[in-house]
Amino acid sequence: MQSLLLTQLSALTENSLLGRDTGMNAAVAIMRGIEPKDELEGALATQMIATHLLSMEMSRRTLLDEQTVEGFTSNINRSVKPM
């Protein structure tokens, strides 16, 4: 199960602006901070990290210089919806 969760975290950070290694290190640090006690908590922690990364990506897209009003509104809605 641990291997599956690490594979999922790796996939989540594959296109990170920070780079894959830095993104993966950050995801693992968050996972360690959550300290899951079993497989279920590990799966929930992975979902928490995925939700965080998605919200941050949508927030980043909101701030693009070439962003339209419609794009801004759409990305703001996407960034808060998972929370």
C-alpha positions in Angstrom: 0.0 0.0 0.0 2.8 2.4 0.8 4.3 1.9 -2.6 0.9 2.7 -4.2 0.6 5.9 -2.2 4.1 7.0 -3.2 3.3 6.3 -6.8 0.2 8.4 -6.6 2.2 11.2 -4.9 4.8 11.0 -7.6 2.1 11.3 -10.3 0.6 14.3 -8.6 3.9 16.2 -8.6 5.1 15.2 -12.1 4.3 18.6 -13.6 5.1 20.7 -10.6 6.4 24.2 -11.3 9.0 23.5 -8.6 10.3 20.5 -10.5 9.4 16.8 -10.0 12.0 16.2 -7.2 11.2 19.3 -5.2 7.4 18.7 -5.6 7.8 15.1 -4.5 9.9 16.1 -1.5 7.3 18.7 -0.5 4.5 16.0 -0.9 6.5 13.5 1.3 7.1 16.2 3.9 3.4 17.0 4.1 2.7 13.2 4.4 5.2 12.9 7.2 3.6 15.9 8.9 0.2 14.3 8.7 1.6 11.1 10.2 -0.9 8.5 8.9 -1.2 5.6 11.3 -2.5 3.0 8.7 -3.4 2.5 5.1 -6.8 4.3 5.3 -5.2 7.4 6.9 -2.4 7.2 4.2 -5.1 7.2 1.5 -6.9 10.2 3.1 -3.6 12.0 3.5 -2.8 11.5 -0.2 -6.3 12.9 -1.0 -5.5 15.9 1.2 -2.3 16.5 -0.6 -3.9 16.2 -4.0 -6.6 18.6 -3.0 -4.0 21.1 -1.8 -2.0 20.8 -5.0 -5.0 21.2 -7.2 -6.2 24.3 -5.3 -2.7 25.9 -5.5 -2.5 25.2 -9.3 -5.9 26.8 -9.9 -4.9 29.8 -7.8 -1.7 30.1 -9.8 -3.6 30.0 -13.1 -5.8 32.8 -11.7 -2.8 35.1 -11.5 -1.5 34.7 -15.0 -1.0 38.0 -16.8 -2.9 37.0 -19.9 -5.9 35.6 -17.9 -9.3 36.6 -19.1 -12.1 37.6 -16.7 -13.9 34.3 -17.5 -10.7 32.4 -16.9 -10.1 34.2 -13.6 -13.6 33.4 -12.4 -13.4 29.8 -13.5 -10.0 29.2 -11.8 -11.1 30.9 -8.6 -14.2 28.7 -8.5 -12.0 25.6 -9.2 -9.5 26.6 -6.5 -12.1 26.8 -3.7 -14.4 24.0 -4.8 -12.3 21.1 -3.5 -11.9 22.7 -0.1 
